[in-house]
Amino acid sequence: MIYIYRFFLNIILIISPLIILIRLINKKEDPKRFLEKFTIFSKIRKKGKLIWFHTVSVGELKSVLPLLKRLEKDKNISQILITSSTLSSSRMFYNLKFKKTIHQFFPIDNNFITKRFLKYWSPDLAIFVDSEIWPNMLKNLKKKNIKRILINARISKRSFKKWKILGSFAKDLFQTFNFCYPQNQESKEHLKKIGAFNIKFLGNIKFIQNEINQNSLEKNFKRFIKSKNVWGAISTHPGEEKICAEIHLSLLKKYKNLLLILIPRHTNRINDIKKELINFDQYIHVRSEKKPINKNTKIYLVDTYGETDLFFEISKIVFMGKSLSKINLGGQNPLEAARKNCIILHGPKVSNFNEIYNYLDKQKISISVKNKNQFLNKMMFLLKNKSNSKKIQNKLNKIGTQILKLNLKEIRSFIK
């Protein structure tokens, strides 16, 4: 199976210049750094121990930031390498202040390229996050006898069925990890059935509070929202912006001062979203546009990176996307919104965060809606009867602190 995989990766490598060109045109690649994916690096490997974290995108990168902050203080570690695959994650990292930690794009999982990557960086520990399984990289890590762990491992029912089809190939891949740390009991059971070694449940690291220093909102924006009743639609996917805009239009009939903060998951879709929303004959302001905000603005469209928490601060109610879309279902992490004391609405398709949503639903912090009509009715009720307990912050922080300690203890045991 590995040889078939390598054959197809070689074909992808041959046509990769065309793929990269298309992605550059669509602004999905960094024009200055895309060569990192071919192991032409922009950073230098320092002497001493290097710990490598691989995350796929923004969510996974954010989840390990508290770990990075503590590990940077460890004198045994000279450098921490973070790799990810998306442009949005690299932009988010650019705004962070780290001394030992650097970011590079994850290389194409070609056998030759992964060997070059490992020869250059020579990590002392490789930490894969969530569900990042790359056959050539894992095989070559094992050949070089570099320690490998999978933290916050997520194997949903859907992904387990796919892995099960691959049989012994899947078993062989997961057995390349020295240890696997699942994020929930479902993933733990699936890892056992696949055949992974040394499975240990530590909890979901997304419960850990992120301590990212962020700028505050601008004074002119604060003045603008002073008399507004604000709700947010966060990390939305295709189709969800239209649903939220239609609901907002209905709500405006009763709540004239209502403002919708709309933050799509992928900002490269902004122009398409603007075209879609213009049909609603509403005033829309795009955050990056350098012009005064019209006092009649009804939808504030956010196309900047790393500022979501700022808008949680001012939103009374938020809808978490990737849960009502017809595609890209699975949900988005609602914990940061919960910490900011927002009431959270979400669709039924949240399989990626079932455990978290079940907990928040029981705490009456989040509410599931099946369709647009139910969504509208819940919004009407919440705007009229908003209530939320700040005790949830303390509960989440207590859980997160314990999970942070357990994960740091495990990681440091490999560093020693």
C-alpha positions as CSV (number, residue, x, y, z in Angstrom):
1,M,0.0,0.0,0.0
2,I,2.8,2.4,0.8
3,Y,4.3,2.0,-2.7
4,I,0.9,2.8,-4.2
5,Y,0.7,5.9,-2.0
6,R,4.2,7.0,-3.0
7,F,3.4,6.5,-6.7
8,F,0.5,8.9,-6.5
9,L,2.5,11.4,-4.4
10,N,5.2,11.3,-7.1
11,I,2.6,12.2,-9.7
12,I,1.3,15.0,-7.5
13,L,4.9,16.3,-7.1
14,I,5.3,16.4,-10.9
15,I,2.1,18.5,-11.3
16,S,2.7,20.5,-8.1
17,P,4.0,23.6,-9.8
18,L,0.6,24.0,-11.6
19,I,-1.2,23.3,-8.3
20,I,0.9,25.9,-6.5
21,L,0.3,28.4,-9.3
22,I,-3.5,28.0,-9.1
23,R,-3.3,28.3,-5.3
24,L,-1.2,31.5,-5.6
25,I,-3.7,33.0,-8.0
26,N,-6.5,32.2,-5.5
27,K,-4.4,33.7,-2.7
28,K,-4.1,30.4,-0.8
29,E,-0.3,30.3,-0.8
30,D,2.3,32.7,0.5
31,P,4.2,34.0,-2.6
32,K,7.4,34.4,-0.5
33,R,7.3,31.2,1.4
34,F,5.6,28.5,-0.7
35,L,9.0,26.9,-1.5
36,E,9.1,25.7,2.2
37,K,6.8,23.0,1.0
38,F,9.6,21.8,-1.2
39,T,12.1,22.0,1.7
40,I,13.6,25.3,0.6
41,F,13.5,26.8,4.1
42,S,13.4,30.4,5.3
43,K,14.5,29.7,8.9
44,I,17.7,28.2,10.3
45,R,18.0,25.2,12.6
46,K,19.8,26.1,15.8
47,K,22.1,23.8,17.8
48,G,20.6,21.8,20.6
49,K,17.3,20.1,21.2
50,L,14.5,20.9,18.7
51,I,10.9,19.9,19.4
52,W,8.6,19.8,16.4
53,F,4.8,20.3,16.5
54,H,2.8,19.7,13.3
55,T,-0.6,21.3,13.1
56,V,-2.8,21.5,10.1
57,S,-4.5,24.9,10.4
58,V,-5.6,27.7,12.8
59,G,-7.6,25.7,15.2
60,E,-4.9,23.1,15.9
61,L,-2.2,25.8,16.1
62,K,-4.2,27.8,18.6
63,S,-4.8,24.6,20.7
64,V,-1.0,24.1,21.3
65,L,-0.1,27.8,22.0
66,P,-0.4,27.3,25.8
67,L,2.0,24.3,25.5
68,L,4.4,26.4,23.5
69,K,4.4,29.2,26.0
70,R,5.5,26.8,28.8
71,L,7.9,24.8,26.7
72,E,9.7,28.0,25.7
73,K,10.8,28.3,29.3
74,D,12.4,24.8,29.3
75,K,16.2,25.2,29.3
76,N,16.5,21.7,27.8
77,I,14.9,23.0,24.6
78,S,16.9,25.2,22.2
79,Q,14.2,25.6,19.5
80,I,10.6,24.7,18.8
81,L,9.4,24.2,15.2
82,I,5.8,24.7,14.3
83,T,4.6,23.5,10.9
84,S,1.2,23.9,9.4
85,S,-0.4,23.6,5.9
86,T,-2.6,26.7,5.6
87,L,-1.9,30.4,4.8
88,S,-4.3,31.5,7.6
89,S,-2.3,29.6,10.2
90,S,1.0,31.2,9.1
91,R,-0.6,34.6,9.3
92,M,-1.9,34.0,12.8
93,F,1.5,32.8,14.0
94,Y,3.1,35.9,12.5
95,N,1.2,38.1,15.0
96,L,2.5,36.1,18.0
97,K,5.5,36.9,20.1
98,F,7.8,33.8,20.6
99,K,11.5,33.7,21.3
100,K,12.4,30.0,20.6
101,T,9.5,29.1,18.3
102,I,9.5,29.4,14.5
103,H,7.0,28.5,11.8
104,Q,7.5,26.7,8.5
105,F,5.0,25.2,6.1
106,F,4.7,21.4,6.2
107,P,6.4,19.8,3.2
108,I,4.7,17.7,0.5
109,D,4.5,14.2,1.8
110,N,6.8,12.8,-0.8
111,N,9.4,10.2,0.3
112,F,12.4,12.2,-0.9
113,I,11.1,15.6,0.3
114,T,10.3,14.3,3.8
115,K,13.8,12.8,4.1
116,R,15.3,16.2,3.2
117,F,13.0,17.9,5.8
118,L,14.1,15.5,8.6
119,K,17.8,15.7,7.6
120,Y,17.7,19.6,7.9
121,W,15.6,19.9,11.1
122,S,16.6,16.7,12.8
123,P,14.0,17.0,15.6
124,D,14.4,15.3,18.9
125,L,10.7,14.8,19.3
126,A,7.9,15.0,16.6
127,I,4.5,15.9,17.9
128,F,1.5,15.5,15.6
129,V,-1.7,17.2,16.6
130,D,-5.3,16.1,16.1
131,S,-5.6,13.8,13.0
132,E,-2.5,14.7,11.0
133,I,-1.3,11.3,9.6
134,W,1.3,11.5,6.8
135,P,2.6,8.1,5.8
136,N,6.0,9.0,4.3
137,M,6.8,11.4,7.1
138,L,5.9,8.9,9.8
139,K,7.8,6.1,8.1
140,N,10.9,8.2,7.8
141,L,10.7,9.5,11.3
142,K,10.6,5.8,12.5
143,K,13.6,4.9,10.3
144,K,15.6,7.7,11.9
145,N,14.4,6.6,15.4
146,I,13.0,10.0,16.2
147,K,10.4,9.9,19.0
148,R,6.8,10.4,17.7
149,I,3.6,11.1,19.5
150,L,0.1,12.0,18.5
151,I,-1.6,14.4,20.9
152,N,-5.2,15.4,21.1
153,A,-5.9,12.6,18.6
154,R,-9.3,12.8,17.0
155,I,-10.7,9.7,15.2
156,S,-14.4,10.4,14.6
157,K,-16.9,7.6,13.7
158,R,-16.7,8.8,10.1
159,S,-12.9,8.9,9.9
160,F,-12.7,5.5,11.7
161,K,-14.7,3.9,8.9
162,K,-12.3,5.2,6.3
163,W,-9.2,4.0,8.3
164,K,-10.9,0.6,8.7
165,I,-11.1,0.2,5.0
166,L,-7.3,0.5,4.8
167,G,-6.8,-2.4,7.2
168,S,-3.2,-3.3,8.0
169,F,-1.9,-0.2,6.3
170,A,-3.8,2.0,8.8
171,K,-2.6,-0.2,11.7
172,D,0.9,0.0,10.5
173,L,0.7,3.9,10.3
174,F,-0.7,4.3,13.8
175,Q,1.8,1.9,15.2
176,T,4.6,4.2,14.1
177,F,3.6,6.5,17.0
178,N,5.4,5.8,20.3
179,F,2.3,7.1,22.2
180,C,-1.2,8.3,21.2
181,Y,-3.1,10.7,23.4
182,P,-6.8,10.8,22.3
183,Q,-8.9,13.9,22.9
184,N,-12.1,11.9,23.9
185,Q,-13.3,8.4,24.8
186,E,-14.7,7.8,21.3
187,S,-11.2,8.5,19.7
188,K,-9.6,6.3,22.4
189,E,-11.8,3.3,21.4
190,H,-11.2,3.9,17.7
191,L,-7.4,4.0,18.2
192,K,-7.6,0.7,20.1
193,K,-9.6,-0.9,17.3
194,I,-7.2,0.4,14.7
195,G,-4.3,-1.1,16.6
196,A,-2.3,1.9,17.9
197,F,0.2,1.4,20.7
198,N,0.4,3.0,24.2
199,I,-3.0,4.9,24.2
200,K,-3.4,7.3,27.1
201,F,-6.3,9.6,27.7
202,L,-5.3,13.1,29.0
203,G,-8.3,15.2,28.0
204,N,-9.0,17.6,25.1
205,I,-6.3,20.3,24.9
206,K,-8.8,22.7,23.4
207,F,-10.2,23.1,27.0
208,I,-6.9,24.9,27.8
209,Q,-7.4,28.6,27.9
210,N,-5.4,30.5,25.3
211,E,-3.4,33.4,26.7
212,I,-2.8,35.3,23.4
213,N,-2.2,39.0,23.9
214,Q,-4.4,40.8,21.5
215,N,-4.9,44.4,20.5
216,S,-8.1,46.1,21.6
217,L,-10.8,47.2,19.2
218,E,-10.4,50.7,17.7
219,K,-12.0,53.7,19.4
220,N,-14.1,54.6,16.4
221,F,-15.5,51.0,16.2
222,K,-16.2,51.1,20.0
223,R,-18.2,54.3,19.5
224,F,-20.0,52.8,16.6
225,I,-21.2,49.7,18.6
226,K,-22.0,51.6,21.8
227,S,-25.7,51.7,21.0
228,K,-25.8,48.4,19.1
229,N,-27.1,45.0,20.1
230,V,-24.4,42.7,18.7
231,W,-24.5,39.1,17.7
232,G,-21.9,37.1,15.8
233,A,-21.7,34.4,13.1
234,I,-18.2,32.9,13.6
235,S,-16.2,30.5,11.3
236,T,-19.0,30.3,8.8
237,H,-18.8,28.1,5.7
238,P,-20.5,28.3,2.3
239,G,-24.3,28.6,2.7
240,E,-24.2,29.7,6.3
241,E,-23.5,33.4,5.5
242,K,-26.8,33.5,3.5
243,I,-28.7,31.7,6.3
244,C,-27.4,34.2,8.9
245,A,-28.1,37.2,6.7
246,E,-31.7,36.1,6.1
247,I,-32.2,35.6,9.9
248,H,-30.6,39.0,10.5
249,L,-33.0,40.6,8.1
250,S,-35.9,39.1,9.9
251,L,-34.6,40.2,13.3
252,L,-34.0,43.8,12.1
253,K,-37.8,44.2,11.8
254,K,-38.0,44.1,15.6
255,Y,-34.5,45.1,16.7
256,K,-33.5,48.1,14.6
257,N,-30.1,48.6,16.3
258,L,-29.0,45.0,15.8
259,L,-25.6,44.4,14.3
260,L,-24.3,41.1,12.8
261,I,-20.5,40.5,13.1
262,L,-19.8,38.0,10.3
263,I,-16.5,36.2,10.4
264,P,-16.1,33.5,7.7
265,R,-13.7,30.6,8.3
266,H,-11.8,31.4,5.1
267,T,-11.3,35.1,4.3
268,N,-10.4,34.4,0.6
269,R,-14.2,34.0,0.2
270,I,-14.9,37.6,1.1
271,N,-15.7,38.8,-2.4
272,D,-18.1,35.9,-3.0
273,I,-19.8,36.6,0.3
274,K,-20.2,40.3,-0.5
275,K,-21.8,39.5,-3.8
276,E,-24.1,37.0,-2.0
277,L,-25.1,39.5,0.7
278,I,-25.6,42.5,-1.5
279,N,-28.9,40.9,-2.5
280,F,-30.3,41.6,0.9
281,D,-30.1,45.4,0.4
282,Q,-28.3,45.9,3.7
283,Y,-25.4,48.1,4.6
284,I,-22.2,46.0,4.8
285,H,-18.8,47.2,6.1
286,V,-15.7,45.2,5.5
287,R,-13.2,45.5,8.3
288,S,-10.0,45.8,6.2
289,E,-11.5,48.7,4.1
290,K,-10.0,52.0,5.3
291,K,-13.1,54.1,5.3
292,P,-15.4,55.4,8.0
293,I,-18.2,53.0,9.2
294,N,-21.6,54.1,7.9
295,K,-23.8,54.6,10.9
296,N,-26.5,52.5,9.2
297,T,-24.2,49.5,8.8
298,K,-26.1,46.3,9.6
299,I,-23.4,43.6,8.8
300,Y,-19.8,44.0,9.8
301,L,-17.8,41.6,7.7
302,V,-14.4,40.6,9.3
303,D,-11.7,39.7,6.8
304,T,-8.7,39.9,9.2
305,Y,-6.8,37.2,11.1
306,G,-6.4,36.5,14.8
307,E,-9.1,38.9,16.0
308,T,-12.0,36.5,16.7
309,D,-11.7,36.7,20.5
310,L,-12.1,40.5,20.3
311,F,-15.5,40.1,18.7
312,F,-16.5,37.4,21.2
313,E,-16.0,40.1,23.8
314,I,-18.8,42.3,22.4
315,S,-21.2,39.6,21.1
316,K,-24.1,38.6,23.2
317,I,-25.0,35.6,21.1
318,V,-22.8,33.7,18.6
319,F,-23.6,31.1,15.9
320,M,-20.7,28.7,15.4
321,G,-20.3,27.7,11.8
322,K,-19.5,24.5,9.9
323,S,-22.6,23.1,11.5
324,L,-25.4,24.1,9.1
325,S,-23.5,24.1,5.9
326,K,-24.4,21.5,3.3
327,I,-20.6,20.8,2.9
328,N,-17.6,20.9,5.3
329,L,-19.7,19.8,8.3
330,G,-18.2,18.8,11.7
331,G,-18.5,22.0,13.7
332,Q,-16.0,24.6,15.0
333,N,-14.5,24.8,18.5
334,P,-17.0,26.8,20.8
335,L,-14.9,27.0,23.9
336,E,-13.4,30.5,23.4
337,A,-16.9,31.9,22.8
338,A,-18.1,30.1,26.0
339,R,-15.2,31.7,28.0
340,K,-16.3,35.1,26.8
341,N,-19.8,34.4,28.2
342,C,-21.5,34.2,24.9
343,I,-24.6,32.1,24.4
344,I,-23.8,29.8,21.5
345,L,-26.1,28.5,18.7
346,H,-24.9,25.7,16.5
347,G,-26.3,23.3,13.9
348,P,-26.7,19.6,14.4
349,K,-23.5,18.6,12.5
350,V,-20.8,19.0,15.1
351,S,-19.2,15.6,15.1
352,N,-15.6,17.1,15.5
353,F,-16.6,18.6,18.8
354,N,-19.4,16.3,20.1
355,E,-17.9,16.0,23.6
356,I,-17.5,19.7,24.0
357,Y,-20.9,20.6,22.7
358,N,-22.6,18.0,24.8
359,Y,-21.0,19.5,27.9
360,L,-21.9,23.1,26.9
361,D,-25.5,22.0,26.0
362,K,-25.9,20.5,29.4
363,Q,-24.6,23.7,31.0
364,K,-27.2,25.6,28.9
365,I,-24.4,27.6,27.4
366,S,-25.0,26.3,23.9
367,I,-28.2,25.4,22.0
368,S,-28.6,23.2,19.0
369,V,-30.8,24.3,16.1
370,K,-31.9,22.0,13.3
371,N,-32.8,24.5,10.6
372,K,-33.2,28.1,9.7
373,N,-36.7,28.5,11.3
374,Q,-35.6,27.0,14.6
375,F,-32.5,29.3,14.4
376,L,-34.7,32.4,14.0
377,N,-37.0,31.4,16.8
378,K,-34.1,30.8,19.2
379,M,-32.5,34.1,18.3
380,M,-35.8,35.9,19.0
381,F,-36.1,34.2,22.4
382,L,-32.4,34.9,23.3
383,L,-32.5,38.5,22.3
384,K,-35.6,39.0,24.5
385,N,-34.4,36.8,27.5
386,K,-30.6,36.8,27.4
387,S,-29.0,35.2,30.4
388,N,-25.7,33.5,30.9
389,S,-23.6,32.5,33.9
390,K,-20.0,33.6,34.2
391,K,-19.3,30.5,36.4
392,I,-18.7,28.6,33.1
393,Q,-15.3,30.5,32.8
394,N,-14.1,29.0,36.1
395,K,-15.3,25.5,35.3
396,L,-13.6,25.5,31.9
397,N,-10.4,27.0,33.2
398,K,-10.2,24.4,36.0
399,I,-10.6,21.6,33.4
400,G,-8.1,23.2,31.1
401,T,-5.4,23.7,33.8
402,Q,-5.4,20.0,34.6
403,I,-5.2,19.0,31.0
404,L,-2.3,21.4,30.4
405,K,-0.4,19.9,33.3
406,L,-0.9,16.3,32.1
407,N,0.2,17.1,28.6
408,L,3.3,19.0,29.6
409,K,4.3,16.2,31.9
410,E,4.0,13.7,29.1
411,I,5.9,15.8,26.6
412,R,8.7,16.6,29.0
413,S,9.1,12.9,29.7
414,F,10.1,12.4,26.1
415,I,12.4,15.4,26.1
416,K,14.4,14.0,29.1
